[in-house]
Amino acid sequence: MGNAALLIFITFFIATNIVAITTMFIDKERSRKDGTQRIPEGILFFMAAAFGSFGIYAGMFLLHHKIRKWYFLVGIPILMIENLAFLYLTYAFISGDRLIH
């Protein structure tokens, strides 16, 4: 089950981050147009907390979007650490690895 679980986690993680960076792209395009409904920052943070933090972070710097907001510059890297820790602990639990020997 270890390799299958790892493949599932990697696929989920990549798909979530593709959706996240696409959402950042859509919001960046909408920010250039007057009167267009933007994607709320809360949604972007939710996506980052729901394993899309690497996509949001990549979108920040590749698209130069939200890089002036201190709470994005601080919060998204913290969520990246949280995402990795949760994925590691979940994988270890599913695969039966002991965390402490």
C-alpha positions as CSV (number, residue, x, y, z in Angstrom):
1,M,0.0,0.0,0.0
2,G,3.0,2.3,0.5
3,N,3.7,3.1,-3.2
4,A,0.0,3.4,-4.1
5,A,-0.6,5.8,-1.2
6,L,2.4,7.9,-2.2
7,L,1.2,8.1,-5.8
8,I,-2.2,9.2,-4.6
9,F,-0.8,11.9,-2.4
10,I,1.6,13.2,-5.1
11,T,-1.2,13.3,-7.7
12,F,-3.6,15.1,-5.3
13,F,-0.9,17.5,-4.3
14,I,0.0,18.4,-7.9
15,A,-3.6,18.7,-9.0
16,T,-4.4,21.0,-6.0
17,N,-1.5,23.2,-6.8
18,I,-2.3,23.4,-10.5
19,V,-5.8,24.6,-9.5
20,A,-4.3,27.1,-7.0
21,I,-1.9,28.7,-9.5
22,T,-4.7,28.8,-12.1
23,T,-6.9,30.6,-9.6
24,M,-4.1,33.1,-9.0
25,F,-3.8,33.7,-12.8
26,I,-7.5,34.3,-13.1
27,D,-7.5,36.8,-10.2
28,K,-4.4,38.5,-11.7
29,E,-6.2,38.9,-15.0
30,R,-9.4,40.2,-13.3
31,S,-7.3,42.7,-11.4
32,R,-6.3,44.4,-14.6
33,K,-9.9,45.0,-15.6
34,D,-12.2,47.6,-14.0
35,G,-15.5,46.3,-12.6
36,T,-14.7,42.7,-12.8
37,Q,-15.5,40.5,-9.8
38,R,-12.3,39.4,-8.1
39,I,-11.5,36.2,-6.2
40,P,-11.6,37.0,-2.4
41,E,-8.3,36.8,-0.6
42,G,-10.0,34.5,1.9
43,I,-10.6,32.0,-0.9
44,L,-6.9,32.2,-1.9
45,F,-5.9,31.5,1.7
46,F,-8.4,28.6,2.0
47,M,-6.9,27.1,-1.2
48,A,-3.4,27.5,0.3
49,A,-4.5,25.8,3.6
50,A,-6.2,23.0,1.5
51,F,-2.8,21.9,0.1
52,G,-2.5,24.5,-2.6
53,S,0.1,26.7,-0.8
54,F,2.9,25.9,-3.3
55,G,0.7,26.9,-6.2
56,I,-0.4,30.1,-4.5
57,Y,3.3,30.9,-3.6
58,A,4.4,30.2,-7.2
59,G,1.6,32.4,-8.5
60,M,2.6,35.2,-6.2
61,F,6.1,35.5,-7.7
62,L,5.6,34.2,-11.2
63,L,2.6,36.5,-11.8
64,H,3.7,39.3,-9.4
65,H,0.4,39.0,-7.6
66,K,-0.3,39.7,-4.0
67,I,3.5,40.2,-3.3
68,R,2.9,43.6,-1.6
69,K,0.6,42.1,1.0
70,W,2.5,41.2,4.2
71,Y,0.0,38.5,5.2
72,F,0.6,36.7,2.0
73,L,4.4,37.0,2.3
74,V,4.3,35.6,5.8
75,G,1.2,33.4,5.8
76,I,1.7,31.4,2.6
77,P,5.2,30.0,3.6
78,I,3.7,29.0,7.0
79,L,0.9,27.2,5.2
80,M,3.5,25.5,3.0
81,I,5.2,24.1,6.1
82,E,1.7,23.0,7.5
83,N,0.9,21.3,4.2
84,L,4.1,19.3,4.1
85,A,3.8,18.3,7.7
86,F,0.2,17.2,7.3
87,L,0.9,15.2,4.1
88,Y,3.9,13.5,5.8
89,L,2.0,12.6,8.9
90,T,-1.0,11.3,6.9
91,Y,1.3,9.3,4.6
92,A,3.2,7.8,7.6
93,F,-0.1,6.9,9.2
94,I,-1.5,5.2,6.1
95,S,1.7,3.4,5.2
96,G,2.1,2.2,8.8
97,D,5.5,3.8,9.3
98,R,6.4,4.5,12.9
99,L,7.2,8.2,13.4
100,I,9.1,7.6,16.6
101,H,11.4,4.6,16.8
